[in-house]
Amino acid sequence: MVSAIGNDGPLYGTLNNPADQSDVIGVGGIDYNDHIAPFSSRGMSTWEIPHGYGRVKPDVVAYGKDIMGSKISSGCKSLSGTSVASPVVAGVVCLLVSVIPESDRKAILNPASMKQALVEGAAKLSGPNLYEQGAGRVNLLESYEILKSYQPRATIFPGILDFSDCPYSWPFCRQPLYAGAMPVMFNATILNGMGVIGYVERPPIWNPSDENGNILSIHFTYSEIIWPWTGYIALHMQIKEEGAQFSGEIEGNVTLTVYSPPAPGEKTQRRSTCVLHLKLQVVPTPPRSKRILWDQFHNIKYPPGYIPRDSLDVRNDILDWHGDHLHTNFHIMFNMLRDAGYYVETLGSPFTCFDARHYGTLLLVDLEDEYFKEEIEKLRDDVINNGLGLAVFAEWYNVDTMVKMRFFDDNTRSWWTPVTGGANVPGLNDLLAPFGIAFGDKILNGDFSIDGEQSRYASGTDIVRFPLGGYVHGFPFLDSSESGATQNVLVNSGTGKADSPILGLVEAGKGRIAVYGDSNCLDSSHMVTNCYWLLKKLLDFTSANARDPLLFSQSAKQDMAIYVDDNQLPSRRTDVNFSSYSAVLGRDLICRRDSRFEVWGTKGYNLHVRGRNRRLPGYPIIDLGRGLNSTTVDQSNKRPKVTERRNKGDTQGNHLFKQLDMPVLVTSHWLVPAAIAITGL
């Protein structure tokens, strides 16, 4: 099958089904100057997120802009779209089929062998990256030469991952590997031209070309059964601790053997060895202040649920379906952070699966999922005691508005209702509660300016709790939520608009926190104006305590805590079974293969780990023999003795740290279980 990948470009992560299937030839569009057509959808595929990484798509591109075609009445007309490029490739496939004698076609031609001929014969274009052009422009003559002498075999697509080949190998060429980082993942497709079914004979092998390659550790996930015609091989790449100061290139091959049953008339199995060539750039481990961790784990994408668009101004695209990944709709932000000197890693597992002492900031943007209790406790300790910075970009959340967005889907013959808002604000409020911070349920819209930078606040929320001593910025916006309609009537009738707090910055123990109520200004999908300038200022604060004079002006300092009662905070929906979509509710807390190799299959740092005692490279010793939750920490990492502070006259029982010297109760939740366990022993 040959299928157009869609006309949702230039946005990334916008592949359409069925073109995103591995056994389908997905076609993108180019113009006559060999530039990617602006309308052509971009990769990567998003099904695999968050615990995997998307595949390379499109497979090939063909001319699809201003193509002359026949008019229904008479004459010709100009046509554009990937649905114009796709039939061009379908015609190429038909011509290639005719090359093979009819008696041999069934033995040689299949979806995998045809895709092999197309991608191996394609001409790589200079400029577009692999998620824009795939293998490149379809080349009939080169594919003809390949197919003319074709022998059934298995291959890996793409067959080369070269970190030095920029911009083609974007995003991998934008950020080198270094020791101590989360694994870098690459997802390739196995094409098995030997038969409809195949089997991986043994685990893949990494074969470095010289001794430098021994500092690279690769774990593989792959489909042991290749069916139909295709499978996958994902590389999880990590530099070993002995490479912490290494700078240079690593080169080598990953090999994988596939076998298929004998073809009719054959007595022995068909067997083929696939090769993926790697050329990787490695640098010494960057300083903590330059390392940012992006939370992918708590992002829920469509499918499986109705996750609504973040900006409610966009009426023609109601689903949040672009993956919400650094390399899809946040790809421009990723490039900006790299240009600013930051190294950005992706966390696809719970917060217990990373060591906070290695990162300057944990970046939480537009998150829809809930949080494990252990995550909330660990994050509090990470910020207060380990100096982790926290930057949060929230989104709208209003139950009345969600109910209004319900619609009847003719395809499934069922009613669809949003399972959450633009972000899961009740979940975020639980996460931020230890710091005395909470978001509300307003849906704010409007333009504002900070330091001459014009910005658009598009369907963002407001801050309803913030501690004394922090810095808060507010602006007069209209509330477009269902419950805010009355307020807007009053405003339009002459009542002035009060400022709504949308940006807050505060110190929390050894760490620093910045919160902002909108993420649309970071998201390439339907962005009105970007706020990358603001993101850089916030990261400078959270990672390195660099304070912008305007953001930390005396006029913005809070001499009184912002506080509302619990019953005024946004509530969760009770008419939706959120556990059907969540990676947290009803699930086990476990570190997955996108976290550090040393903690795979465990609950993470500072939690009970099954197995023998071991020292993780660069981390404290995890002692598994002295009872639950016990850790051995060196003297330099001892936590300071602290006491809880409560404001006098706090009649509401609000001890949410109105002045943030940050009480620390975290040690108690380690010591009590440990004491109980030891007593039991």
C-alpha positions in Angstrom: 0.0 0.0 0.0 1.1 3.5 -0.9 -0.4 6.3 1.2 -0.1 10.1 1.6 1.2 11.1 5.0 -1.1 14.1 5.2 -1.2 17.9 4.7 -0.8 19.0 8.3 2.6 20.5 7.8 4.8 22.2 8.7 3.8 20.8 12.1 5.8 17.8 13.4 4.2 14.6 14.7 1.3 15.0 12.2 1.5 11.8 10.2 -1.8 10.4 9.2 -2.9 6.7 9.3 -2.3 4.5 7.4 0.8 6.1 6.1 2.4 5.9 9.6 2.2 2.1 9.5 5.6 0.4 9.1 4.4 -1.9 6.3 2.9 1.0 4.3 4.9 3.2 2.0 4.2 6.7 3.4 4.8 9.6 0.9 5.5 13.2 1.6 5.4 16.1 -0.8 8.1 18.4 -2.3 8.1 21.3 -4.8 10.1 21.5 -8.1 13.0 23.0 -6.2 13.4 19.9 -4.1 12.1 21.8 -1.0 9.7 20.1 1.4 6.2 21.4 0.6 5.0 23.5 3.6 1.8 21.5 3.8 3.5 18.1 3.9 3.1 16.4 7.3 6.3 15.7 9.3 7.3 12.7 11.5 8.1 11.2 13.9 5.3 8.6 14.4 3.7 9.2 17.8 2.2 5.8 18.7 5.2 4.8 20.7 5.3 7.8 23.0 6.0 8.1 26.0 7.8 4.8 26.7 9.4 4.5 23.3 10.5 6.7 20.4 8.8 7.3 17.1 9.8 5.8 13.8 11.2 7.6 10.8 8.4 8.8 8.4 7.8 9.6 5.6 9.5 6.8 3.8 10.1 8.8 0.6 8.9 12.1 -0.9 7.7 13.0 -4.4 6.6 16.1 -6.3 3.3 17.2 -4.9 3.1 21.0 -5.3 1.6 22.7 -8.4 1.4 19.5 -10.3 -0.6 19.6 -13.5 -3.5 17.1 -13.6 -6.6 16.5 -15.6 -9.8 18.5 -15.0 -13.1 16.6 -14.7 -14.8 18.7 -17.4 -11.8 19.1 -19.8 -8.3 20.4 -19.9 -5.9 20.6 -17.0 -5.5 22.2 -13.6 -2.8 22.7 -11.0 -3.0 20.3 -8.0 -1.1 20.3 -4.7 -1.0 17.9 -1.7 0.6 14.7 -0.5 -2.4 13.0 -2.1 -0.9 14.3 -5.4 2.6 12.9 -4.5 1.2 9.6 -3.4 -0.2 8.4 -6.7 3.1 9.4 -8.4 4.8 6.9 -6.1 2.0 4.4 -6.8 2.8 4.7 -10.5 6.5 4.2 -9.8 5.7 1.0 -7.9 3.6 -0.2 -10.8 6.5 0.4 -13.2 8.9 -1.4 -10.9 6.6 -4.4 -10.7 6.7 -4.6 -14.4 10.5 -5.0 -14.3 10.2 -8.4 -12.7 9.2 -11.3 -15.0 5.6 -12.4 -14.1 6.8 -15.9 -13.2 9.1 -14.4 -10.5 6.9 -11.7 -9.0 5.4 -13.7 -6.2 8.8 -15.0 -5.1 10.4 -11.5 -5.1 7.8 -8.8 -4.7 6.2 -7.9 -1.4 5.7 -4.8 0.7 9.1 -5.1 2.3 11.1 -5.7 -0.9 9.3 -2.8 -2.7 10.0 -0.5 0.2 13.7 -1.6 0.3 14.0 -0.7 -3.4 12.4 2.7 -2.9 14.3 3.8 0.2 17.6 2.5 -0.9 17.3 4.1 -4.4 16.0 7.4 -3.1 18.0 10.6 -3.5 18.7 12.3 -0.2 17.9 16.0 -0.4 20.3 18.6 1.2 18.5 20.6 3.9 15.4 18.6 5.1 15.9 16.3 8.1 14.9 12.6 8.2 11.5 13.4 9.7 10.7 15.7 6.8 12.1 13.7 3.8 12.6 10.1 5.0 15.0 8.4 2.7 14.6 11.3 0.1 13.1 11.9 -3.3 11.9 8.8 -5.0 14.3 7.8 -7.9 12.8 5.4 -10.4 16.0 4.4 -12.2 18.0 3.7 -9.0 15.2 1.7 -7.6 15.0 -0.2 -10.9 18.7 -1.1 -10.7 18.2 -2.4 -7.1 15.1 -4.5 -7.9 16.5 -5.9 -11.2 19.1 -7.9 -9.2 17.2 -8.2 -6.0 17.8 -11.2 -3.8 15.3 -11.6 -0.8 16.9 -10.2 2.3 16.2 -8.3 5.5 17.4 -4.8 6.1 17.1 -2.0 8.7 15.6 1.4 7.7 17.2 3.8 8.0 20.5 2.0 7.8 22.7 4.8 9.1 22.5 7.1 12.1 25.2 9.7 11.8 25.3 12.4 14.5 27.7 14.4 12.4 25.3 14.6 9.5 23.3 17.8 10.2 20.6 18.8 9.5 19.6 15.4 8.0 20.1 13.5 11.3 18.2 16.1 13.4 17.4 15.9 16.3 20.2 13.4 17.1 22.9 15.6 15.5 21.9 18.6 17.6 22.8 17.1 21.0 25.8 14.8 21.5 25.9 11.9 24.0 27.5 12.1 27.4 27.9 10.0 30.5 25.2 10.1 33.1 22.4 11.1 30.7 19.1 9.4 30.2 19.3 6.9 27.3 19.1 8.4 23.8 16.6 6.3 21.9 16.4 5.6 18.2 13.6 3.5 16.6 14.4 1.9 13.3 12.2 -0.4 11.1 13.1 -3.9 10.1 12.1 -4.7 6.5 12.0 -8.5 5.8 11.9 -9.1 2.1 12.3 -12.9 2.7 8.7 -13.6 3.7 5.5 -12.4 5.4 6.8 -13.8 8.7 10.3 -13.7 10.2 12.1 -14.3 13.4 15.0 -12.5 15.1 17.6 -15.3 15.7 19.4 -13.8 18.7 19.7 -10.4 20.4 21.3 -7.6 18.4 25.0 -7.0 18.8 27.0 -3.7 19.1 30.3 -4.0 17.2 32.5 -0.9 17.8 35.0 -0.1 15.1 37.7 0.7 17.8 38.3 0.6 21.5 36.6 4.0 22.0 33.3 2.4 21.2 33.5 0.3 24.3 32.4 3.3 26.4 29.0 3.1 24.6 26.4 0.8 26.2 23.4 -0.1 24.1 20.3 -2.0 25.2 17.8 -3.1 22.5 14.1 -3.6 22.4 12.9 -5.3 19.2 10.1 -7.4 17.8 11.2 -11.0 18.0 8.5 -11.9 15.4 8.6 -9.9 12.2 5.0 -9.7 10.9 3.6 -8.8 8.5 6.8 -8.1 6.5 8.1 -5.6 9.0 9.2 -5.1 12.7 11.1 -2.7 14.8 14.5 -2.4 16.6 14.9 0.4 19.2 18.3 1.4 20.4 18.7 2.8 24.0 22.2 4.3 24.0 24.1 5.5 27.0 27.7 6.5 27.7 29.4 4.5 30.5 30.8 6.4 33.5 34.3 5.8 32.4 33.5 8.1 29.4 32.6 11.1 31.6 35.6 13.1 30.2 35.7 11.6 26.7 35.3 13.9 23.7 35.2 12.6 20.2 33.5 10.2 17.8 32.3 6.7 18.3 31.7 4.5 15.3 30.5 1.0 14.7 27.7 -1.3 13.6 24.7 -2.9 15.1 24.0 -6.3 13.6 20.8 -8.4 13.8 20.1 -11.8 12.1 16.6 -12.5 10.8 15.4 -15.9 9.4 12.2 -16.8 7.6 10.6 -20.2 6.7 11.7 -21.7 3.4 9.9 -20.4 0.3 8.0 -22.9 -1.9 10.5 -25.2 -3.5 13.3 -24.5 -0.9 14.4 -26.8 1.8 16.4 -24.5 4.1 15.4 -21.4 6.0 16.1 -18.0 4.5 18.5 -16.1 6.7 19.8 -12.5 6.5 22.0 -10.2 8.7 20.9 -6.6 9.0 23.3 -3.8 9.7 22.7 -0.4 11.2 25.8 1.9 11.0 26.3 4.3 14.0 28.5 7.3 14.1 28.0 9.2 17.4 29.4 12.4 18.9 30.4 12.3 22.6 31.3 15.2 24.9 32.3 15.4 28.5 29.3 15.5 30.9 28.0 19.1 31.1 27.6 20.9 34.4 24.4 20.5 36.3 23.2 24.0 35.6 23.1 23.3 31.9 21.2 20.0 32.1 17.4 20.1 31.8 15.1 17.1 32.2 11.9 17.1 30.2 9.0 15.2 31.6 7.4 13.0 28.9 5.9 10.4 31.2 3.0 12.5 32.4 1.8 13.4 29.0 -1.3 11.6 27.7 -1.8 11.8 24.0 -4.5 11.0 21.5 -5.3 8.1 21.1 -6.6 6.5 23.4 -8.7 9.4 24.8 -10.2 12.7 23.8 -7.4 15.0 24.9 -8.5 18.5 23.9 -6.4 21.1 22.1 -4.5 23.5 24.4 -5.7 26.7 22.7 -9.5 26.9 22.6 -9.2 29.6 19.9 -8.4 26.8 17.4 -11.8 25.6 16.3 -10.8 23.4 13.4 -8.4 21.1 15.2 -9.9 20.0 18.5 -7.6 17.1 19.4 -4.2 17.3 21.0 -2.6 14.6 18.8 0.9 15.8 17.9 2.7 13.9 20.5 3.7 16.8 22.9 7.3 15.7 22.5 10.6 17.6 22.3 11.0 16.3 18.7 7.5 16.9 17.5 5.4 20.0 18.3 8.1 21.3 20.7 11.0 20.9 18.2 11.5 24.7 17.8 11.8 25.1 21.6 14.3 22.2 21.6 16.5 23.9 19.0 16.3 27.2 21.0 17.4 25.5 24.2 20.3 23.9 22.4 21.3 27.2 20.9 21.2 28.7 24.4 23.7 26.1 25.6 21.3 23.8 27.4 21.3 20.0 27.2 17.8 18.6 27.2 17.1 15.0 28.2 13.8 13.1 28.1 12.2 11.3 31.1 9.7 8.7 30.1 9.4 7.2 33.6 8.2 8.5 37.0 10.1 11.1 39.0 11.6 8.4 41.2 13.7 7.3 38.2 16.2 10.2 38.0 18.8 11.6 40.4 18.0 15.2 40.9 21.6 16.2 41.8 22.5 15.9 38.2 20.0 18.3 36.8 19.5 22.1 37.0 15.8 22.1 36.1 12.9 19.6 35.7 10.7 21.1 33.0 7.0 20.3 33.2 5.0 21.5 30.2 1.3 20.8 29.4 1.0 17.6 31.4 -2.3 15.6 31.6 -1.6 12.7 33.8 -1.7 12.1 37.6 1.3 11.6 40.0 2.3 8.7 42.2 2.4 9.6 45.9 6.1 8.6 45.9 6.7 11.1 43.0 5.2 14.0 45.0 7.3 13.2 48.1 10.5 12.7 46.1 10.1 15.9 44.1 9.6 17.9 47.3 12.8 16.5 48.7 14.6 17.1 45.4 13.7 20.7 45.3 14.1 21.6 49.0 17.2 19.5 49.8 18.9 18.7 46.5 18.5 22.1 44.9 16.6 20.9 41.8 14.9 23.7 39.9 11.3 23.3 38.8 9.7 25.1 35.8 6.0 24.5 35.2 4.0 25.6 32.2 0.3 24.7 32.8 -2.8 25.0 30.7 -6.5 25.6 31.1 -8.8 23.3 33.1 -12.5 24.0 33.6 -15.0 21.2 34.1 -18.0 23.2 32.8 -16.1 24.0 29.6 -15.1 20.4 29.1 -18.7 19.3 29.4 -19.6 21.8 26.6 -16.9 20.3 24.4 -18.7 16.9 24.2 -19.6 15.8 20.7 -21.0 12.8 18.9 -18.5 10.9 16.7 -20.1 9.4 13.6 -17.3 6.9 13.1 -17.5 5.2 16.5 -21.2 6.0 17.0 -20.5 7.3 20.5 -20.3 10.4 22.5 -16.8 11.8 23.1 -16.0 14.0 26.1 -12.6 15.4 27.1 -10.9 13.3 29.8 -9.1 16.3 31.1 -8.5 20.0 30.2 -5.5 21.3 28.3 -3.5 20.2 31.4 -4.4 18.2 34.5 -4.5 21.1 36.9 -5.9 19.1 39.9 -2.9 16.7 39.5 -0.5 19.6 39.2 -1.9 21.2 42.3 -1.3 18.0 44.2 2.3 18.0 43.0 2.8 21.7 43.9 0.9 21.6 47.2 4.1 21.1 49.3 5.3 24.4 48.0 2.1 26.3 48.6 1.4 26.8 44.9 -1.9 26.0 43.0 -3.6 26.9 39.7 -7.3 27.9 39.3 -9.9 27.1 36.7 -10.1 30.3 34.8 -9.5 30.3 31.0 -7.7 33.5 30.3 -7.0 35.1 27.0 -5.3 38.4 26.1 -2.2 40.2 25.0 0.4 41.5 27.5 4.0 42.8 27.5 7.0 42.2 29.8 10.1 44.3 29.2 9.0 45.2 25.7 8.3 41.6 24.7 4.8 41.2 23.3 3.1 37.9 24.2 -0.3 36.3 23.8 -1.9 34.4 26.6 -4.0 31.8 24.9 -6.4 29.7 27.0 -4.1 29.8 30.0 -5.0 29.4 33.7 -4.4 31.6 36.7 -2.4 31.2 39.9 -4.6 31.0 43.0 -2.0 30.0 45.6 1.5 31.4 46.0 3.7 31.8 49.1 4.7 34.9 50.8 8.1 36.3 49.6 7.7 35.0 46.1 7.4 37.2 42.9 4.1 37.3 41.0 3.1 39.0 37.8 -0.5 39.5 36.8 -2.3 41.1 33.9 -5.9 42.1 33.1 -7.4 39.3 31.0 -10.9 38.1 30.0 -12.0 34.8 31.4 -13.5 32.7 28.6 -14.5 29.7 30.7 -18.2 28.9 31.1 -18.1 30.0 34.7 -16.4 33.2 33.7 -19.1 34.4 31.4 -20.8 36.5 34.1 -17.6 38.3 34.9 -17.1 39.2 31.3 -20.6 40.7 31.1 -19.7 42.9 34.1 -16.4 43.9 32.5 -18.1 44.8 29.2 -20.6 46.9 31.1 -17.9 49.1 32.5 -16.4 47.3 35.5 -12.6 47.3 35.3 -10.7 44.0 34.9 -8.6 43.0 37.9 -5.1 41.6 37.2 -5.0 37.8 37.1 -1.7 36.3 38.4 -0.1 34.1 35.7 3.6 34.0 36.5 5.3 33.2 39.8 8.9 32.7 40.9 10.0 31.7 44.4 12.9 30.1 46.2 12.1 26.8 47.9 14.8 25.6 50.3 17.9 24.9 48.2 15.8 24.9 45.0 13.9 27.4 42.9 10.4 27.2 41.3 8.9 29.1 38.4 5.3 28.6 37.3 3.4 30.0 34.3 -0.2 29.3 33.4 0.1 28.7 29.6 2.1 26.5 27.3 0.8 27.6 23.9 3.7 30.0 23.5 6.2 27.0 23.6 4.1 24.7 21.4 4.7 25.0 17.6 1.1 23.9 17.0 -1.1 26.9 16.4 1.3 29.2 18.2 0.4 33.0 18.1 3.6 34.4 19.7 6.4 32.5 21.3 7.7 33.0 24.8 11.1 31.4 24.4 12.6 34.6 25.8 10.6 34.0 29.0 11.6 30.4 29.2 15.2 31.3 29.0 14.8 33.8 31.9 13.0 31.2 34.0 15.6 28.5 33.3 18.4 31.0 34.2 16.7 31.4 37.6 15.7 27.8 38.3 19.0 26.3 37.1 21.6 28.9 38.1 19.8 31.4 40.3 20.3 34.2 37.8 17.6 36.8 38.5 16.3 39.0 35.8 15.8 42.5 37.3 12.3 43.0 35.8 11.0 39.6 36.8 12.4 40.2 40.4 11.4 43.8 40.7 10.3 44.9 44.2 6.8 45.7 42.9 6.3 42.0 42.1 7.3 40.7 45.5 4.5 39.2 47.5 4.1 40.8 51.0 1.1 38.6 51.4 0.5 35.0 50.4 -2.1 34.3 47.7 -4.4 31.7 49.1 -7.9 30.2 48.4 -9.6 27.4 50.3 -9.4 23.8 49.1 -13.1 23.9 48.0 -12.2 26.7 45.6 -9.5 24.7 43.8 -10.4 23.0 40.5 -11.9 19.5 41.1 -11.5 16.3 39.2 -14.2 15.0 36.9 -16.3 12.2 38.4 -18.0 11.1 35.2 -14.8 10.0 33.4 -12.9 6.8 34.1 -9.5 8.5 34.0 -7.6 5.3 34.8 -8.4 4.0 31.3 -6.0 6.6 29.9 -3.5 7.1 32.8 0.0 5.6 33.2 -0.3 6.2 36.9 -3.8 5.3 38.2 -4.0 1.6 38.8 -0.5 1.1 37.5 2.7 0.0 39.1 5.4 2.4 40.0 8.4 1.2 37.9 11.4 2.6 36.0 11.1 1.7 32.4 13.7 1.3 29.7 13.9 5.0 28.9 15.5 5.6 32.4 19.0 4.9 33.5 20.0 1.3 32.8 20.9 0.7 36.4 17.4 1.3 37.7 15.3 -0.5 35.0 12.6 -2.6 36.5 12.9 -1.0 40.0 10.8 1.7 41.6 13.7 4.1 41.4 16.0 6.1 43.7 15.4 6.2 47.4 12.8 3.5 47.1 12.8 -0.3 47.8 14.8 -2.0 45.1 14.8 -5.8 44.7 18.2 -7.4 44.0 21.7 -7.4 45.5 23.5 -4.3 46.9 25.1 -2.3 44.3 26.6 1.1 43.7 25.2 3.0 40.8 27.9 4.9 39.0 28.0 8.5 40.3 25.2 7.8 42.9 25.1 6.9 46.6 25.1 3.3 47.5 21.7 1.6 47.5 21.7 -0.8 50.5 19.1 -3.5 49.9 19.8 -5.5 53.0 18.8 -3.2 55.9 15.1 -2.8 55.4 12.7 -0.9 53.2 13.6 2.5 51.9 16.9 2.7 53.6 19.8 4.5 51.8 23.4 5.1 52.6 24.4 8.7 51.8 27.9 10.2 52.1 28.5 13.0 54.5 28.4 15.7 51.8 24.8 14.8 51.1 23.4 14.8 54.6 20.2 16.8 54.9 20.2 19.9 57.1 18.2 19.8 60.3 15.0 21.9 59.8 11.9 22.7 61.6 8.4 23.4 60.4 7.3 27.1 60.4 3.7 28.1 60.9 2.4 31.7 60.7 0.7 32.8 63.9 -3.0 33.6 63.5 -3.4 31.1 60.7 -7.0 30.4 61.3 -7.5 28.5 58.1 -4.9 26.0 59.0 -2.9 27.2 56.0 0.6 26.0 56.7 1.4 26.0 53.0 4.7 27.7 53.6 3.5 31.3 53.4 7.2 32.2 53.9 9.4 29.7 52.1 12.1 28.5 54.4 10.5 25.2 53.4 9.9 22.8 56.2 11.2 19.3 55.4 9.3 16.3 56.7 10.7 14.1 54.0 13.1 12.2 56.2 10.3 10.9 58.3 8.8 9.0 55.4 12.1 7.2 55.1 12.9 6.7 58.7 9.5 5.4 59.9 9.2 2.5 57.4 12.9 1.7 57.9 12.4 1.6 61.7 9.4 -0.6 61.3 11.2 -2.9 58.9 14.2 -3.2 61.3 12.0 -3.8 64.3 10.2 -6.6 62.3 13.5 -8.2 61.4 
